Amino acid sequence: DSPLDFIDPPKPKRKEITTISTSEFKKYLQAVRGLDIEPGILSMLYMGLRRSEACARKWSDIDFDTAIMKIDTSCRLLPGGGIEIGSTKTEKSTRIVVIPAPCLARLREIKKINTDEWMCESEGHAMRPDVFSKKWRSALTKAGLERIQVKNLRHSCGTMLIREMGASIADVAELLGHSTTRITESFYLQQSTESKKRVAKLWDKME
């Protein structure tokens, strides 16, 4: 036996994910206001959709009377640059979500302008995920905001809801379409300056 067999290998250090906080939320929404990617950004930040789910949505997925969005498809980039609209990532990912009132109101406004399109590149085809990300980066650069990866908007949603708004892990796991709450705990409990300030503020009661 090798002496190394008795030594535990070092655990890989998880890279901290950069997310948007509630204090920055409106700035990032303003950066995409009026752009063709706005519906997708709204759905990721308010409801935690995956990029692939945001790109695959259609206006017919939304019931504006009940504020419900149906998520049952996702958009996958194919070798060669094409796209495929298929099933969601997992069985649990197929779900319905309740659209928050501010998001619903803005989506209603957008639909009045783009009655036939959710997010399209040309000839009614769904926007490719890589194009969606490129347009997001361009919007942030123009607005002078920190470059946060578009996939981290889903992380931002979960983090804000749990750490800053007090939502339960179980409720957020269901919103995000996770198979277990363990996934939510592992990836969406990112540290935030706001939560650290709240904890530090608790000591003020001792004065």
N, C-alpha and C positions, 0 to 999 in steps of 0.2 A: 504493500500500500504506500501511496505517496503521502508525505506529511501535509500536502495541500488538500488532501481529502477531508482533513479535519478543520479546515478553515472555511468559514462562510464567505462566499464571494460578495463583494460590495454591491449594494443595491443601486441600480441606476437612478440618478437624480432626476426627478421629474421637472421638466422645464415649466416654469410658471407661465400661465397663459395670460396675455394682456387682454383685459376686458374693459367694457364701457361701464361707468358707474352712473347712478341716478343723477348726479350733478352734471354729467356730461351728455346725458341722454338727448336733450333737445338740440344741442349743437350738432350732433351727428345726424339727427333727423332733418334738420334744416339744410345740411350739406347735400342731401339728395332730393329735396323738395322740388317737384316738377320734373324730375328726371324719369326716364323710362324704367329705371330699376327701383323706383320708390316703393311699389307694391311689395316686391320681394323683401326689401330691407325692413319695411314695416312688419311683415309677417315673421321675420326672423327675430327682430328685437322685441316685439310685443308677445309673440306666441312660441318662440323658440324653434321655428322650423329649421330643418337642415337646408343647406344651399340647394341640394338636389330636389327637395320638396318644394322650396320656394319657386324654383324655375319651372316646375311642372304644373303649377296651379293654373286654374281658369276662373273666370268670373262666375261660371256656373257652379263652382265648388262652394260659393258663399250664399247663404240664405240671409239676406239683409234684414228680414223681418224678425228672425230669431237670433241673429248675431252668431250664427254657427258657420264654421268652415270645415269642410270635409277634406281629409288628407288621406288619399288612397293610391297615389302615384308618386313617382320620383323621376327625375331627369338624369340620365347617365351619358357621359361623354364617351363616344366610341373611338377606337383607333382610326385615324384618318380625319377626325374632326367632326364626324356626324354625331347625332344624339339619338337616344332611345328613351321613350317614355314607357316605363314599366312599373312593376310593383314597388312598394316601399321597402326600406332596408330590412325590416323584420316584420313579423306578423303583428307585434305590439305597436309598430310604427304606424300602422293603419288605424286612424283615430279621427275623432272630431274634436274641435277646440272651440271654446267660446271666445269671440273676438272682443277685446276690451273696448269700451265706448269711444275713447279718443281715436283709436285705430280704425274702428268701424266708420266713424264720421269722416275721416280722411279718405278711406277707401271708397266711400260713397261719392265723395267729391271727384276722385280720380276716375271712377267709372263713368261719370257723366261726360268726361272728356274722351276717354278711351273705351268706348262702349263695347268694342269687339275684341280688345286686346288686354291681356294681363301684363305680360312682358314678352315682347316678340322682337326678333331680329329683322326678319323680312318674310314677306309672303305668308304671314300668319304662323310661322314656325316658332316654337318655344325658344327662348333665349338660352344659348349654351352656357353652362356653369362657368367656364373659363372667361367668357365674355362678360358675364355678370360680375365676376371678381375684378376684372380689369377696369370696368366702368366705376366700380366702388372705389378702387385705389385712385383713379383719376379725380373723383369727386372729393376725396379727402385731401389730396394734394392741392386742389384748387381752393378748398376751404381753409387750408393751413392747419389741418387737424392731424393728430397722431395716426400713423398708418396701422390700423388694427385690421387683421385678416378678416375677411368676410365670414369665414367659418366660425370665428370667435363671437359673432353676434348671438349665436345660439347659446354659447357659454355665458355671454353677458346677460342674456335674459334669465337663465337659471340662477346665476350668481346674484343678480339684483333682487329677484323674487325671494330667495332664501335668506341671504345675508342682510339685505337692506330693507326689505318690506315684511319680513317675518312669515313668509309662506312656508307651509310644511313640506318636508322632503317628499312625502308620499304624493302630495298634490302636484308638485313640480315634476316628479318622475312620470306621472300620468300625462301631464301636459306635453312633455318632451318625447313621449313614446318609448320610455325605457322599459326593459323587461323586468328589472329589479331596481329597488331604491339604492342598492349598493353602487350601481353605476353613477347615479346622481350624486351620491356622497363623495365618490372618488374624483369626479371630474368637474363638478359644478359648485363646489364649496370653495371657490377661489377666495383668497384673502382680499380684503378691500380696505382702503384708507378710512372709509366711512365707518365700517364696523369696528375698526381699531379705535377710532375716536370715541365711539359710543361706550366701548368698554372702559377706556381711560376716564371718561366723564363720570362713570359710576362712583369713582373715588371722591368726587366732589361732595358727596353726601356725608362723608366722614368729617368734613371741615366743621 
